[in-house]
Amino acid sequence: MKMKVLHVFLLMTLAFVVLGVLSFRGASGQENGGAAAAPNVQNLPPDIRPDSLSRMPRPHVEDMMTDEDKDSFKRVLGWEQSLNDPSGELGPTGTRAWIPQLAEEYRKLGNMVHKANNLDPKYIELISLVAIREADIPAEWGGHAVNGRKLLGAKTVAIVQNEDDPNVLDDKKSALLIRFGRELFHETKVSSSTFAEMNEAFGWRGTLDITLLMGYYGQNGILYRAFDQHRAPNEKEGEYPPW
């Protein structure tokens, strides 16, 4: 019964978490003219821990209070790479691992919102990029941008990153998804006209799938901001995007 209640709670969180990031822009980006350089791990803020690049300490199995949590944590270790390193970026899953049963359930829900839909893979990546950009999560941008350029092309990724007009895109569904995400994160509600276009293009179920997927990344953004998660330099992904 406990796990069923947790599962329902997480589903509700995914559905409504976007509300928690409405109209948000990272203070550092605004104050520094949009610049967001990758952190120097040798010169972190005083409350950032070098073992996690976060305010949250790195969890270990001996930190778990019950045998059930220890067993759950060991399962999380089996698939979460960030927990198997002694240092480096802890990330949202590593942060949730302090409540390992929640981390397991959230992984199931994350897989559901990513895979239990009929969306084209390029649109799934675009949805992720839009949500990461509009929730202002520069530390999570790099890998998605690399994949996005392969699936969508550099022009589409640049429009999302720079918040340019998406209507110049030939792919009108991509333009619509970008506009939908911007309204979702920054307006009190999505406009009736945009919702009608979404329903026509993706259907009722598709629009729900898209909203939940954006909410997934929105909640990751909340964790990044609460625990001021930094990212170790990554040559493949480059530095933090300049927004």
C-alpha positions in Angstrom: 0.0 0.0 0.0 2.9 2.3 0.9 4.4 1.9 -2.6 1.0 2.4 -4.3 0.6 5.7 -2.5 4.1 6.7 -3.5 3.4 5.8 -7.1 0.3 8.0 -7.2 2.2 10.8 -5.6 4.9 10.7 -8.2 2.4 10.6 -11.0 0.7 13.7 -9.6 4.1 15.4 -9.2 4.9 14.7 -12.9 1.6 16.1 -14.0 1.9 19.4 -12.0 5.6 20.1 -11.5 5.6 22.4 -14.4 3.7 24.9 -12.3 6.6 25.1 -10.0 8.9 26.5 -12.7 6.6 29.0 -14.4 8.3 32.2 -15.5 11.6 31.1 -14.0 15.0 32.3 -15.2 18.2 31.4 -13.3 19.3 34.4 -11.4 23.0 33.9 -12.4 22.1 34.0 -16.1 20.1 37.2 -15.7 22.8 39.0 -13.6 25.6 38.0 -15.9 24.0 38.9 -19.2 23.1 35.3 -19.9 26.5 33.8 -19.6 26.7 30.5 -17.9 30.2 29.1 -18.0 31.0 25.5 -16.8 32.2 25.6 -13.2 35.8 25.3 -12.2 35.7 22.3 -9.9 38.8 23.8 -8.1 36.9 26.9 -7.3 33.4 25.9 -6.2 31.1 27.9 -4.0 31.7 27.2 -0.3 28.6 25.1 0.2 29.2 22.8 -2.8 30.7 19.5 -1.9 33.6 18.3 -4.1 32.4 14.6 -3.8 29.1 15.5 -5.5 29.5 19.0 -7.0 26.3 19.7 -5.2 25.0 20.8 -1.8 23.9 17.2 -1.3 26.5 14.8 0.0 27.1 11.6 -2.0 24.9 8.7 -0.6 26.4 5.3 0.3 24.7 2.1 1.2 25.8 2.5 4.9 23.8 5.8 5.0 20.6 3.9 4.5 18.6 3.3 7.7 16.7 0.1 7.0 17.5 -3.2 5.3 14.8 -2.5 2.7 16.4 0.8 1.8 19.8 -0.8 1.7 18.6 -3.4 -0.8 16.8 -0.8 -2.8 20.0 1.4 -2.9 22.0 -1.5 -4.1 19.6 -1.9 -7.0 19.9 1.8 -7.8 23.7 1.3 -7.8 23.3 -1.3 -10.5 22.0 1.2 -13.1 22.9 4.7 -11.9 26.5 5.5 -13.1 26.9 8.7 -11.1 26.6 6.7 -7.9 29.4 4.3 -8.8 32.0 7.1 -9.1 33.7 8.4 -5.9 33.2 12.0 -7.1 31.8 14.1 -9.9 28.3 15.2 -10.7 25.7 13.6 -8.5 22.8 14.6 -10.7 19.0 14.3 -10.1 18.9 10.5 -9.8 21.9 10.4 -7.5 20.2 13.0 -5.4 16.9 11.1 -5.2 18.9 8.0 -4.2 18.9 9.3 -0.7 15.4 7.9 -0.8 16.2 4.8 -2.9 12.7 3.4 -3.2 11.6 6.8 -4.6 14.6 6.8 -7.0 13.5 3.3 -8.2 9.9 4.4 -8.7 10.9 7.6 -10.4 13.0 5.7 -12.8 10.0 3.6 -13.7 7.9 6.7 -14.2 10.7 8.3 -16.2 10.9 5.3 -18.5 7.1 5.5 -18.9 7.0 9.1 -20.0 9.9 8.5 -22.4 8.8 5.3 -23.9 5.0 4.7 -23.4 4.0 7.0 -26.2 3.9 7.0 -30.0 6.0 10.1 -30.5 8.7 10.3 -33.1 12.2 10.0 -31.3 13.2 13.4 -32.8 10.2 15.0 -31.0 11.0 13.3 -27.8 14.4 14.9 -27.9 13.0 18.2 -28.9 10.5 18.1 -25.9 13.5 17.4 -23.6 15.5 20.3 -25.0 12.6 22.7 -24.8 11.9 21.7 -21.2 15.6 21.9 -20.2 16.0 25.3 -21.8 12.8 26.8 -20.4 13.4 25.4 -16.9 16.9 26.8 -17.1 19.0 23.7 -16.5 22.3 24.4 -18.3 24.0 21.5 -16.6 21.6 19.0 -18.3 21.8 20.7 -21.8 25.0 19.3 -23.3 24.2 15.7 -24.0 20.7 16.4 -25.2 22.0 19.1 -27.5 24.5 16.7 -29.0 21.7 14.1 -29.7 19.3 16.9 -30.8 21.7 18.1 -33.5 21.7 14.5 -34.9 18.0 14.1 -34.9 16.7 17.6 -35.5 19.6 19.5 -37.0 21.7 22.4 -35.6 19.2 25.1 -36.7 16.4 23.7 -34.5 18.7 23.2 -31.5 20.0 26.8 -31.9 16.4 28.2 -32.0 15.6 26.5 -28.7 18.9 27.5 -27.0 18.7 31.1 -28.2 14.9 31.5 -27.8 14.6 32.6 -31.4 11.3 32.5 -33.4 10.5 28.9 -34.1 8.1 29.7 -36.9 11.0 29.9 -39.3 11.3 26.1 -39.1 9.9 24.1 -42.0 8.7 21.4 -39.6 5.6 23.1 -38.1 5.2 20.4 -35.4 8.7 21.3 -34.1 7.7 25.0 -34.1 4.5 24.2 -32.3 6.3 22.1 -29.6 8.7 25.0 -28.9 5.8 27.5 -28.6 3.9 25.1 -26.4 6.8 24.6 -24.0 7.5 28.3 -23.7 3.9 28.9 -22.8 3.8 26.0 -20.4 6.7 27.2 -18.4 6.2 30.9 -18.5 2.5 31.7 -18.8 -0.2 31.2 -16.2 -1.8 28.8 -18.7 -1.3 27.5 -22.2 -3.4 29.6 -24.6 -6.6 28.1 -26.1 -5.2 28.5 -29.6 -1.9 26.8 -28.8 -3.8 23.9 -27.1 -6.1 23.5 -30.0 -3.1 23.3 -32.4 -1.5 20.7 -30.1 -4.6 18.6 -29.9 -4.9 18.7 -33.7 -1.3 17.8 -34.3 -0.7 15.3 -31.5 -4.2 14.3 -30.1 -5.4 14.3 -26.5 -3.0 11.5 -25.5 0.0 12.9 -27.3 -0.5 16.3 -25.7 -0.6 14.6 -22.3 2.5 12.6 -23.1 4.3 15.8 -24.1 3.2 17.6 -21.0 4.3 14.9 -18.6 7.7 14.6 -20.4 8.3 18.3 -20.0 7.2 18.0 -16.4 9.9 15.3 -15.8 12.6 17.6 -16.8 11.0 20.5 -14.9 11.3 18.5 -11.7 14.9 17.8 -12.5 15.4 21.5 -12.7 13.9 22.0 -9.2 16.5 19.6 -7.8 19.3 21.3 -9.7 18.3 24.7 -8.3 17.7 23.5 -4.7 21.0 21.7 -4.4 22.9 24.0 -6.8 24.2 21.0 -8.9 27.3 21.8 -10.9 28.7 19.7 -13.7 32.2 18.5 -14.2 33.9 19.5 -17.5 32.9 17.2 -20.4 34.8 17.4 -23.6 32.2 15.6 -25.6 29.4 18.0 -24.5 31.4 21.2 -24.2 30.8 24.0 -21.7 27.5 25.2 -20.2 25.4 26.9 -22.9 25.7 30.7 -23.0 22.3 31.8 -21.9 
